[in-house]
Amino acid sequence: MMSSSFNVFIVGISFVMTCIFYKSTVGSLPELSPQKYLSTLQQGKASLAYFCQANSPSTSIFLEELNKAVKPLQDYGITVAKVNCAKEETSRYCGKEKDLMKAYLFRGNILLREFPTDTLFDVNAIIAHVLFALLFNEVKYITTLEDLQNIENALKGKANIAFSYVRAIGTPEHRAIMEAAFVYGTTYQFVLTTEIALLRSIGREDIEYAHLYFFHCKPVLDLTQQCRRTLMGQPLTTLNIYRFIKSVEAPLLTEVAEDPQQVSTIHLQLGLPLVFIVSQHATYEADRRTAEWVAWRLLGKAGVLLLLRDSLDVDIPQQANVVFKREEGMPVEFLVFHDIDLVISHVENNVYIEEVQEDEDDDMEGPDMEIQDDEVAETVYRDRKRQLPLELAVELTEETFNATVTASDSIVLFYAGWQAVSMAFLQSYIDLAIKLKGTSIMLLTRINCADWSDVCTKQNVTEFPVVKMYKEGKNPVSYAGMLGTEDLLKFIQLNRISCPVNITSVREAEEYLSGELYKDLISYASVSILGLFSPNMTIAKEDFTEAGKYLKGYVVTGIYSEDDVSILSNKYTATLPALLLARHKEGKVESIPLANTHVQDIVQIITNSLLETFPEITVENLPTYLRLQKPLLILFSDGSINPQHKKAVLTLVKGKHLDLVTPCWLNLKNTPVGRRILQAYFDVLPPLPLLVVVNLHSGGQVFAFPSDQAITEQNLLLWLKKLEAGLESHITILPAQEWKPPLPAYNFLRMMDAAASSHHPTRKSPECMKETDVQENDKEQHEDKSAIRKEPIETLRIKRWNRSNVFKAEKSFKHDNKEL
């Protein structure tokens, strides 16, 4: 297989693991005595051995995974054996209780490394760890940006780099990287990291998935110049990495002068399309520069060729400037594009459709009962081997809780160790502790309510996870924002000051509005709120103060009610009582009257003022804008928004022409689910940018702005007026369907009853059912007393779920986002 396909030098390695006895046949896994095994070891030969003691509990699950690893490891020249230790055996690796849960890695008869066997939790982890240890020279593990820069500088002009990020060691993605390094490790320098901060430092925000970058360092001769970087867009699998590297190795641009229908390159063999940039003699230089630019943008996604029209014997439509060839044997497409971004978008959309269709074909086989139907639980399971620095958040108990929160200002995370959402948020909480290490005046703590339920009950914690802030002499404040590191950090930083802040002079008020008074908080609160009141407006001031307390941690509020308040009200044309909204990014202040408003009204006014005029829609902020109960005017863009389009929309907003809709835009590169959304709207993905109106709250109609019109103020305003008059036809209607779990929920009590009833032949064991079906099932139980199952379906599903050691990696959303 891999070793026979490539001329790779195989280094010998033996991998010895101690364990406990397992009685079964294990397929191709040979069984040897310690003497026999040790006598077969030869220098330069690879061997993986598992030493087992007799009369010990079974480890069948581990041996199943080890057996799966036999054939792949043999492909890399590593043989595998199971060694049975006799009871009286005195070998170094037999009979030592303290070594039963450790693994030993050898080269020849030399011990290289030992580590706990629970890190070898499945076949992927076994293969990944073995190859990682074997390729310690070919694959460098780094943790900082400085490490990466040093490697990059050292290899400029010498070799290229394959830099990858995986969320944890031992995952399927880690295995894929190691297998690629085994083949290409002598050609490229492989670099690996599991540090999120390092990935962010090179410009990646979407860190949910593993990434692979190809650093083009070999052509770089100037040490001050940065190596060009190409991101692999597909999931990290062995096949995808192979296709990516082979496509990167191919010539960047090829000139051809023959029928595109007859042209074939390695890209087609790899399943990638071809893009021909049509050129002619008069514009050759400009066309070649364009083709090279397109080739860099599509590197790893398609092959790019420069087609010389003047030298062709076949006719190409005169207007066509791009030819697209999807695959071998299929007719080519003649296209007309006047923007490079449209060429890129067309290719990426078509490649994406093929990938999605393959995934959908896989799903047609039926539901996989070993897939975790809760995506949060699946993520926690796949990250279960990630080592968190839990010591950064002090662990509280029943004995230490009260003493800790009264002795110092504290943040407490209440969580349950058995709950998936709690464990997922615990990772974000520890990331926060890392960011605040050595800088925070707040003590970060945590308490596991599964262990200390009485403490949590006394603190009125009835759901998980919950974060509360404790300050001396004040009631605890509960955090109600998004369960993420950045939002929680904002909450903590904005709680450093009292809200509302009591402003005592006009000069201080001006510093407050300009952002100078709390300039260290501007990055967390881009809007500052100042309430203006006459000294005698007692009730209005009390209402504003209550609203400020309610919003503490989410926005900065201040209050000014001195005798000279008229100076500020006159300057900002505000009728007292009033709010002044200082938007620091735009550098402007606007006023809102507060006459006859109460606490909830003020809270709503302030909350709405925090919304952006033309926001980029993300998964995180979408619910906020949906609460406005208006149709969404969405501009879909494959990258940064066009400044002219943004200007046109903002001009209409300023003119109050878009008050009936919520204008926003969606960047498909930052929010890839946008492609699925567009697929729900159109049969074929259209060119971008694209403007649509989605009426979610009354009918679900979707309207598309005419693709043959430019997005200008005049055209957009005319189109919206036609919509309002009912003169435009919708392109689709979104179904009014509910979001439900992919699989029925487990009814554990009924499963327990069913398991017990399997011992009584007069009762029928209930199968998986909805709660509404229970009564019907009870009525039917007497009809078939002979149909008795030894184990109900749900019990079998639980057993299979417990046996499963890894879930499908890089799984896409199971359901389209109905909200869009």
SVG drawing of the C-alpha trace seen along z (x, -y; Angstrom):
<svg xmlns="http://www.w3.org/2000/svg" viewBox="-55 -75 75 94">
<polyline fill="none" stroke="black" stroke-width="0.4" points="0.0,0.0 1.6,-3.2 5.1,-1.7 4.9,0.1 3.7,-3.1 6.5,-5.3 10.3,-4.8 10.5,-5.6 13.2,-4.4 11.5,-2.5 13.1,-2.8 12.6,0.1 10.6,-0.4 9.1,1.9 6.2,0.7 5.7,2.7 2.6,2.2 1.7,4.0 -1.9,4.8 -4.2,7.5 -5.4,10.9 -7.8,11.2 -9.2,14.5 -10.4,14.4 -9.2,14.7 -7.9,11.5 -7.6,12.1 -4.2,11.3 -2.7,10.4 -0.1,13.1 0.4,14.4 3.9,15.2 5.6,16.1 8.0,13.4 11.0,15.6 9.8,16.2 9.0,12.5 12.3,11.1 14.3,13.6 12.6,12.2 13.7,8.6 16.4,7.4 18.0,4.1 16.4,2.1 13.2,4.2 9.9,2.7 7.8,4.4 4.8,3.5 4.1,5.8 1.4,6.0 2.4,7.8 -0.6,9.4 -0.7,11.0 -2.9,14.0 -5.7,13.9 -6.4,10.2 -9.6,8.5 -10.5,8.3 -9.3,5.5 -11.3,6.6 -12.0,3.0 -8.4,2.0 -7.4,5.3 -10.1,4.7 -8.5,1.3 -5.0,2.8 -6.1,5.5 -7.5,2.8 -4.1,1.1 -2.2,4.3 -2.7,4.0 -2.0,0.2 1.1,0.5 2.4,3.4 2.0,1.1 4.6,-1.1 6.9,1.8 5.9,2.2 4.8,5.7 2.5,6.2 2.3,9.1 0.5,10.0 2.8,11.4 1.3,13.7 3.1,13.6 3.1,16.7 2.2,16.2 5.7,16.9 7.3,14.7 10.0,12.4 10.5,10.4 10.9,6.6 7.5,6.1 5.6,8.9 4.3,8.9 4.8,5.2 1.5,3.9 2.6,0.2 3.4,0.6 0.1,2.2 -1.3,-1.0 1.8,-2.3 3.0,-1.9 6.7,-1.5 8.2,-2.6 11.4,-1.0 13.7,-1.2 15.3,2.2 15.9,3.1 16.3,-0.6 13.5,-2.2 12.5,-5.5 9.5,-6.6 6.7,-5.6 3.2,-7.0 -0.2,-6.0 -2.1,-3.5 -5.3,-5.6 -3.8,-7.9 -4.1,-5.0 -7.8,-5.1 -8.5,-3.9 -6.9,-2.8 -6.3,-6.4 -4.6,-7.3 -2.4,-4.1 -1.2,-4.8 -0.8,-8.5 1.3,-8.1 3.5,-5.4 4.2,-7.4 4.6,-10.7 7.3,-9.1 9.0,-7.5 9.0,-10.8 10.2,-13.0 12.8,-14.6 10.4,-14.9 7.6,-16.5 8.4,-19.3 5.9,-20.1 5.7,-23.8 3.7,-25.9 4.5,-29.6 4.5,-31.9 8.3,-32.5 8.9,-28.8 7.1,-28.9 8.9,-32.1 12.3,-30.5 11.6,-27.4 10.2,-29.5 13.4,-31.7 15.7,-28.7 14.1,-27.1 13.8,-30.1 15.4,-29.3 15.8,-25.6 12.5,-23.8 8.8,-24.2 6.7,-23.7 3.5,-21.8 2.1,-23.4 -0.9,-21.9 -3.1,-22.5 -5.1,-19.7 -7.2,-20.1 -5.7,-17.1 -3.0,-14.5 -4.4,-11.1 -7.4,-12.3 -8.1,-11.1 -6.7,-14.4 -3.5,-13.8 -3.2,-10.4 -3.7,-11.8 -0.9,-14.3 1.4,-11.6 0.7,-9.3 1.4,-12.2 4.6,-13.0 5.7,-9.4 5.5,-9.7 6.6,-13.3 8.7,-13.9 12.0,-13.9 10.6,-16.3 8.9,-18.9 9.3,-20.0 6.2,-19.1 5.3,-21.3 2.5,-20.5 0.7,-22.5 -2.4,-22.0 -2.3,-25.6 -5.4,-27.7 -3.5,-31.0 -0.9,-30.1 -3.5,-29.5 -5.2,-32.8 -1.9,-34.6 -1.5,-33.8 -5.0,-35.1 -7.4,-32.2 -10.6,-32.9 -12.5,-29.7 -10.6,-27.3 -13.4,-24.7 -11.7,-22.4 -8.1,-21.2 -6.1,-23.2 -3.2,-22.5 -1.1,-25.3 1.5,-24.9 4.3,-27.5 6.1,-28.2 9.5,-29.0 11.8,-27.4 11.5,-30.2 12.1,-32.9 15.6,-34.2 15.0,-37.5 15.0,-36.7 12.8,-39.7 10.1,-38.4 7.3,-36.2 6.7,-32.8 3.5,-32.7 0.9,-30.5 -1.8,-28.3 -4.6,-26.9 -6.0,-23.5 -9.8,-24.0 -10.9,-20.3 -11.1,-18.3 -7.9,-16.7 -8.0,-13.2 -5.2,-11.1 -6.7,-11.2 -7.4,-15.0 -3.9,-15.8 -2.4,-13.6 -4.5,-15.4 -3.6,-18.8 0.1,-18.1 0.1,-16.6 -1.8,-19.6 0.6,-22.0 3.5,-20.2 2.0,-20.6 3.1,-23.6 1.3,-26.8 0.3,-27.8 0.5,-25.9 0.1,-27.4 -1.8,-25.3 -2.9,-25.8 -5.2,-22.9 -8.9,-22.0 -9.8,-22.3 -11.9,-19.2 -8.8,-17.2 -6.5,-18.7 -5.8,-16.5 -3.6,-17.2 -2.9,-15.7 -5.6,-17.9 -8.3,-15.9 -6.8,-12.7 -7.0,-14.0 -10.7,-14.9 -10.1,-18.7 -11.5,-20.8 -9.5,-22.9 -9.9,-26.6 -8.7,-28.0 -8.1,-31.7 -8.6,-32.6 -5.9,-34.8 -4.9,-36.4 -1.7,-37.8 -2.7,-41.5 -3.4,-41.0 -1.0,-38.2 1.0,-39.8 -2.0,-41.1 -3.8,-37.8 -0.8,-35.9 -0.7,-38.1 -4.4,-37.5 -4.0,-33.8 -1.1,-33.6 -3.2,-35.6 -6.2,-33.2 -3.8,-30.2 -2.6,-31.3 -6.1,-31.8 -7.2,-28.4 -4.0,-26.5 -5.1,-23.1 -8.6,-23.6 -8.3,-23.6 -5.7,-23.6 -5.3,-26.8 -4.1,-27.0 -3.6,-29.9 -5.4,-29.1 -3.9,-30.8 -6.9,-31.6 -4.9,-32.7 -3.2,-29.2 -6.4,-27.1 -8.0,-25.1 -11.3,-25.0 -13.8,-27.8 -14.4,-29.4 -17.3,-31.9 -16.0,-35.4 -17.2,-36.7 -16.0,-33.8 -12.9,-34.6 -13.0,-31.5 -13.4,-27.8 -14.3,-25.5 -13.7,-21.7 -15.3,-19.9 -14.0,-16.4 -12.6,-14.0 -15.2,-13.3 -17.6,-16.0 -18.4,-18.9 -16.5,-22.1 -18.3,-25.3 -17.7,-28.6 -18.1,-31.5 -17.9,-35.2 -16.5,-36.8 -15.4,-40.4 -14.2,-40.0 -11.5,-37.6 -13.6,-37.0 -16.4,-35.7 -14.1,-33.1 -12.9,-32.0 -16.5,-31.9 -17.7,-29.8 -15.0,-27.2 -15.4,-27.1 -19.1,-26.8 -18.9,-23.9 -16.3,-22.1 -18.3,-22.6 -21.4,-21.1 -19.5,-17.9 -18.3,-17.5 -21.8,-18.1 -23.4,-15.7 -20.8,-13.0 -21.7,-13.6 -25.4,-13.4 -24.9,-10.2 -23.2,-8.7 -26.1,-9.9 -28.6,-8.0 -27.4,-4.8 -29.5,-5.5 -28.9,-6.8 -25.7,-5.6 -26.6,-4.6 -23.0,-5.2 -23.1,-8.9 -23.7,-11.1 -26.9,-13.0 -25.8,-15.9 -23.0,-17.8 -21.8,-19.4 -21.5,-15.9 -19.6,-14.8 -17.2,-17.7 -16.5,-17.0 -15.9,-13.3 -13.5,-14.0 -11.6,-16.5 -11.6,-14.2 -7.8,-13.7 -7.0,-17.4 -5.1,-18.2 -6.5,-21.4 -4.5,-23.4 -7.3,-23.1 -5.0,-24.5 -5.6,-28.0 -9.1,-27.9 -9.2,-27.1 -11.4,-24.0 -13.9,-24.7 -15.6,-22.3 -18.2,-22.5 -15.5,-23.3 -13.8,-26.1 -16.6,-27.7 -17.8,-30.3 -14.4,-31.2 -13.1,-31.8 -15.9,-33.9 -16.0,-36.1 -12.2,-36.6 -11.7,-37.9 -13.7,-39.0 -14.3,-35.8 -15.8,-34.4 -17.3,-30.9 -18.2,-28.4 -20.9,-26.0 -20.8,-23.0 -21.6,-19.3 -18.9,-16.8 -21.4,-14.5 -23.0,-17.2 -21.6,-17.8 -22.4,-21.6 -20.6,-22.0 -17.5,-20.3 -17.5,-22.2 -17.8,-25.5 -15.1,-24.4 -12.6,-24.5 -13.6,-28.1 -13.4,-29.0 -9.9,-27.6 -8.9,-29.5 -10.2,-32.6 -8.0,-31.8 -5.0,-31.5 -5.8,-35.0 -6.2,-36.6 -3.2,-34.8 -1.2,-37.3 -3.5,-40.2 -6.9,-39.7 -7.9,-41.1 -10.7,-38.5 -10.1,-35.0 -11.3,-32.4 -12.8,-29.4 -15.0,-26.4 -17.1,-23.9 -18.4,-20.6 -22.1,-20.4 -22.1,-16.7 -19.9,-16.4 -21.2,-19.3 -24.9,-19.5 -25.8,-21.1 -23.5,-24.1 -25.0,-24.7 -28.5,-24.4 -27.8,-27.0 -26.5,-29.3 -29.8,-28.9 -28.1,-27.0 -30.6,-24.8 -29.1,-24.5 -25.6,-24.1 -23.3,-25.7 -23.7,-29.0 -21.1,-31.7 -21.6,-34.0 -19.5,-37.0 -19.0,-37.5 -17.9,-40.9 -17.7,-41.8 -20.8,-43.4 -22.8,-42.8 -25.2,-40.2 -23.7,-37.8 -24.2,-38.7 -25.1,-36.0 -23.6,-35.9 -26.3,-35.5 -24.3,-36.0 -22.9,-33.6 -20.9,-30.6 -17.6,-31.7 -14.3,-33.0 -14.5,-36.4 -18.0,-37.2 -17.2,-36.1 -14.0,-38.2 -16.0,-41.2 -18.4,-40.6 -15.5,-40.5 -13.7,-43.5 -16.9,-45.7 -17.7,-44.7 -14.6,-46.4 -16.5,-49.7 -19.8,-50.5 -22.7,-51.1 -24.0,-53.7 -20.8,-55.7 -21.5,-58.9 -20.1,-61.8 -19.5,-65.0 -18.4,-67.6 -18.9,-68.7 -15.2,-68.1 -15.4,-64.6 -18.6,-64.0 -16.7,-65.0 -13.8,-62.6 -16.4,-59.9 -18.1,-60.5 -14.8,-60.6 -13.6,-57.3 -10.7,-58.8 -12.1,-58.2 -12.2,-54.4 -10.0,-54.0 -8.9,-50.5 -12.5,-49.3 -13.2,-50.6 -12.2,-47.3 -14.9,-45.6 -17.6,-48.3 -17.6,-50.4 -20.6,-52.4 -20.8,-54.4 -24.2,-55.5 -24.6,-58.8 -27.9,-59.7 -28.7,-63.4 -31.1,-64.6 -32.0,-67.7 -31.3,-67.5 -35.1,-67.4 -35.8,-64.4 -35.7,-61.9 -37.9,-59.1 -36.3,-59.3 -32.8,-59.0 -33.9,-56.0 -35.2,-54.3 -32.0,-54.9 -29.9,-53.7 -31.9,-50.5 -31.4,-50.0 -27.7,-50.6 -27.4,-48.0 -29.4,-45.5 -27.0,-46.0 -23.8,-45.9 -21.2,-43.8 -22.7,-44.3 -22.4,-48.0 -20.8,-51.1 -23.4,-53.5 -22.9,-56.9 -25.2,-59.5 -24.9,-63.3 -27.4,-65.4 -25.6,-68.5 -26.9,-72.0 -25.0,-72.8 -26.4,-69.8 -27.9,-72.2 -24.4,-72.8 -24.4,-69.2 -28.0,-69.1 -27.6,-72.3 -24.4,-71.0 -25.9,-67.7 -29.4,-69.0 -31.0,-66.8 -34.3,-67.4 -34.1,-66.3 -34.3,-63.6 -32.2,-62.1 -29.6,-59.5 -26.3,-60.3 -24.9,-57.4 -21.2,-57.8 -20.1,-55.5 -16.4,-55.4 -15.6,-53.8 -17.5,-56.3 -16.5,-59.2 -20.0,-60.6 -22.6,-61.2 -26.4,-61.0 -29.2,-61.8 -32.4,-59.9 -35.2,-61.5 -36.3,-59.5 -39.6,-61.3 -42.2,-58.9 -39.9,-55.9 -39.6,-53.2 -36.8,-50.8 -37.7,-48.1 -38.1,-50.8 -34.6,-52.2 -33.1,-48.7 -34.7,-48.1 -33.5,-51.5 -30.0,-50.8 -30.0,-47.3 -31.2,-48.3 -28.6,-51.1 -25.8,-48.5 -26.8,-46.9 -24.8,-47.7 -26.4,-49.6 -25.1,-47.1 -23.7,-44.1 -21.9,-41.0 -24.2,-38.1 -22.6,-35.2 -23.9,-32.2 -23.3,-34.0 -25.1,-37.3 -28.0,-36.0 -30.4,-35.5 -30.0,-39.1 -31.1,-40.5 -33.9,-38.0 -35.5,-39.4 -36.2,-42.6 -38.9,-40.6 -38.1,-42.3 -37.3,-40.7 -33.6,-40.3 -31.9,-42.2 -28.8,-40.0 -25.8,-40.7 -24.0,-37.4 -20.3,-37.9 -17.4,-35.5 -15.0,-37.5 -14.8,-41.2 -17.7,-43.4 -17.4,-45.6 -17.0,-49.2 -19.4,-50.5 -22.1,-48.1 -21.6,-49.0 -21.9,-52.7 -25.1,-52.2 -26.8,-50.3 -25.6,-52.8 -26.9,-55.7 -30.3,-54.1 -30.2,-53.5 -29.3,-57.1 -32.3,-58.2 -34.7,-56.0 -35.5,-53.9 -34.6,-50.6 -36.6,-50.9 -38.8,-48.0 -36.0,-45.5 -32.8,-44.6 -29.9,-45.2 -26.9,-42.8 -24.2,-40.9 -22.8,-37.4 -19.2,-36.5 -19.1,-32.9 -15.5,-32.5 -16.1,-33.4 -19.5,-31.6 -19.3,-28.6 -22.9,-27.5 -24.0,-30.4 -23.4,-28.1 -26.0,-25.7 -28.3,-28.6 -27.9,-29.6 -28.5,-26.1 -31.8,-26.2 -32.8,-29.3 -31.5,-28.3 -31.2,-25.1 -27.7,-26.1 -25.4,-28.4 -25.5,-31.8 -22.5,-34.1 -21.6,-36.4 -22.1,-39.0 -25.8,-38.4 -28.6,-40.4 -31.8,-38.7 -34.7,-39.6 -35.8,-36.8 -39.2,-37.2 -38.8,-34.8 -41.6,-35.9 -44.5,-36.1 -44.6,-33.5 -41.0,-32.6 -40.7,-34.1 -37.3,-34.7 -36.7,-37.4 -33.5,-37.9 -32.2,-41.1 -31.9,-41.0 -28.4,-39.5 -28.2,-41.7 -28.4,-44.9 -25.6,-46.7 -26.1,-47.1 -26.5,-50.9 -28.7,-53.2 -31.1,-53.9 -31.5,-50.2 -31.8,-48.9 -34.4,-51.5 -36.5,-50.8 -36.4,-47.1 -37.5,-47.5 -40.4,-49.7 -41.5,-46.9 -41.3,-44.4 -43.4,-46.6 -46.0,-47.0 -46.1,-43.2 -44.7,-43.5 -41.8,-41.0 -42.1,-37.2 -40.4,-35.2 -37.8,-32.6 -38.8,-30.1 -40.8,-29.8 -39.0,-28.4 -41.0,-25.6 -42.4,-26.2 -40.7,-23.2 -39.4,-22.7 -35.9,-21.9 -35.8,-18.5 -33.1,-16.1 -31.8,-13.8 -32.6,-10.7 -35.3,-10.1 -34.3,-10.9 -33.4,-8.0 -36.2,-7.2 -33.9,-5.7 -36.7,-4.8 -38.6,-2.9 -35.4,-1.2 -34.8,0.0 -38.4,1.3 -37.8,3.0 -34.6,4.6 -36.3,6.0 -39.3,7.2 -37.0,9.3 -36.9,11.9 -40.8,12.3 -42.1,14.1 -45.6,12.6 -44.5,9.1 -43.3,7.5 -40.2,5.3 -41.0,1.8 -38.8,0.5 -37.7,-3.1 -40.8,-5.3 -42.0,-8.8 -43.7,-9.7 -47.0,-10.2 -46.8,-6.6 -46.6,-5.1 -50.3,-4.7 -50.9,-3.1 -48.0,-0.7 -49.5,0.3 -52.8,1.2 -51.0,3.4 -48.8,5.3 -51.3,8.1 -51.6,8.8 -48.2,10.6 -46.9,12.2 -44.5,14.5 -42.5,11.7 -40.0,11.2 -36.6,9.5 -33.7,10.5 -32.5,6.8 -34.6,3.8 -33.4,1.7 -32.5,-1.2 -30.3,1.0 -28.5,2.3 -27.9,-1.3 -26.5,-2.3 -24.1,0.7 -22.9,-0.2 -22.5,-3.8 -20.3,-2.8 -18.1,-0.7 -17.7,-3.4 -14.3,-5.2 -14.5,-7.9 -17.3,-9.7 -17.3,-11.0 -14.7,-13.8 -15.4,-17.2 -19.2,-16.4 -21.2,-19.1 -24.5,-20.4 -27.2,-17.7 -30.0,-20.1 -30.1,-23.3 -30.4,-26.5 -34.1,-27.2 -33.6,-30.7 -32.0,-31.8"/>
</svg>
